[in-house]
Amino acid sequence: MVVATPTVGVLALQGDVREHLTALESVGAHAVSVRRPAELAAVDGLVIPGGESTTIDKLLRIFELRDLLQARIKEGLPVYGSCAGMILLADRILDGTADQQTVGGMDVVVRRNAFGRQVDSFETDLDLVGISDGGPVRTAFIRAPWIEEAGRDVEVLARIPAVDTQGRPVAAAGRIVAARQGPLLATAFHPEITGDTRVHGLFVSIVAGG
Ligand SMILES: NC(=O)CC[C@H](N)C(=O)O
């Protein structure tokens, strides 16, 4: 089904919600905050923002959204998870806290806080499969995870390049930092804070039936 102006929710329990709402509006979606089951039931797609995955995990249960979100993902709801959102979409995680759970849906193993202390946070340009116009995407990594293993049905969209913008070798070279499995999209980075809205454009096209 092709939806002309899709309604895309941003899970608004914790994290940088407003930047996602703005980015989604700028690529033609009707963007709404989602905090209640009725709001989750009404959206055509959902963004799970970056933040702290353990907190979002707990709040999903407190706000009685977790089971509904899992059910909607099973029915095919398009969901884009960024950073902590990517952790929540993963079927399996490494370095989670003892009681941490994910919502799941993507056949990936994600390692939390994977980049370690030295490169805790950084910005870089990445080539992304599916985004060819306008060159590499400007991305921000903030205590980011990476995808350690991806199942057969997962399409890898981006990896950490071998060298940084100054030509220096990168320790995490080759790590998977963006992937898609059907209507589920995940990025280890935050695209909403660099002013580059093309990842949101890609997600809205998935929601609209692409
Ligand atoms: N920027 C982010 O979303 C960081 C994710 C955070 N390190 C976590 O484990 O949830």
The ligand as a MOL file (V3000), in Angstrom:
LIG
                    3D

  0  0  0     0  0            999 V3000
M  V30 BEGIN CTAB
M  V30 COUNTS 10 9 0 0 0
M  V30 BEGIN ATOM
M  V30 1 N 23.4930 7.7800 21.5120 0
M  V30 2 C 22.9520 6.6650 21.9140 0
M  V30 3 O 21.8020 6.3350 21.6360 0
M  V30 4 C 23.8070 5.8640 22.8530 0
M  V30 5 C 23.2810 4.4850 23.1280 0
M  V30 6 C 23.6820 4.0390 24.5150 0
M  V30 7 N 25.1070 3.8650 24.6280 0
M  V30 8 C 22.9330 2.7600 24.8910 0
M  V30 9 O 23.4900 1.7860 25.2000 0
M  V30 10 O 21.7420 2.7530 24.8530 0
M  V30 END ATOM
M  V30 BEGIN BOND
M  V30 1 1 1 2
M  V30 2 2 2 3
M  V30 3 1 2 4
M  V30 4 1 4 5
M  V30 5 1 5 6
M  V30 6 1 6 7
M  V30 7 1 6 8
M  V30 8 2 8 9
M  V30 9 1 8 10
M  V30 END BOND
M  V30 END CTAB
M  END
